[in-house]
Amino acid sequence: MFGSLKNVQVVVLGICIALGTIISTMILSDGLIRFKKASAEVINVTGSAEKKIVSDYSVWTSGFSVRDAQLKEAFAKLKGDTAKVKAYLALKGISDDEMIIPQVETTPIYKRNEKGNFTNDIEAYVLNQRVEVRSADVAKITVVSRESTELIEQDIRFVSDAPQYFYTKLGELKLEMLAAASADAKKRAGKIAAASGNKIGRIRSADMGVFQITPVNSTEVSAWGENDTTSLEKKVFAVVHADFAITE
């Protein structure tokens, strides 16, 4: 009798353990399902930031040339013109340290015969001299580049290119812009989630879009990014793509 009762107790205990295991498994499974569901529910948004900047460095290239039947005479005239150009630039406030004068480019001009074909006889020599100015005084370079054609009045065949404008603190600016674009992405995600009665959780992933540097009034963009060097005042546009978890 006592043995039968003991056996019944063992069976009941086994059933209780089995039921407890099943219930625990169901609860755990439900928790895992909920966790996986929550993990899979994300919201993808694009954040952006825009800022206007003024270039702080300029590179200006100009040049002049001479032509003569004799190479020696051509070089002598080019040397004289170079001295005039340097004196003119110095008068405009450009120092020797800001000037780069590379080697002279020499191009022979060959005679043509009666049929219009080139011969091996040299008719003249054309000597070209480029001058490059690099300066952090962008206002000065802008003015000088516009006025430099005054050198033509000194019988110099002078040609001025448009200055190139750069911003030297792009590394710091990119970090600032990406932080602002990321904050904008989070703000957008929060508004979208709130509209459906949810909240956003941690950021799951993020990647940087292209970095656009364009003239202030330009609307041009490129899939590879823009890096304008033609304008003194620029507009910087940064984009960030981000995924945020959604919570109830």
Secondary structure, DSSP 8 states (H G I E B T S, - for coil): -HHHHHHHHHHHHHHHHHHHHHHHHHHHHHHHHHHHHHHH-EEEEEEEEEEEEE--EEEEEEEEEEEESSHHHHHHHHHHHHHHHHHHHHHTT--GGGEE----EEEEEEEE-TTS-EEEEEEEEEEEEEEEEEES-HHHHHHHHHHGGGGGGGT-EEEE---EEE-TTHHHHHHHHHHHHHHHHHHHHHHHHHHTT-EEEEEEEEEE---EEEETT-----TT-EE--S-SEEEEEEEEEEEEEEE-
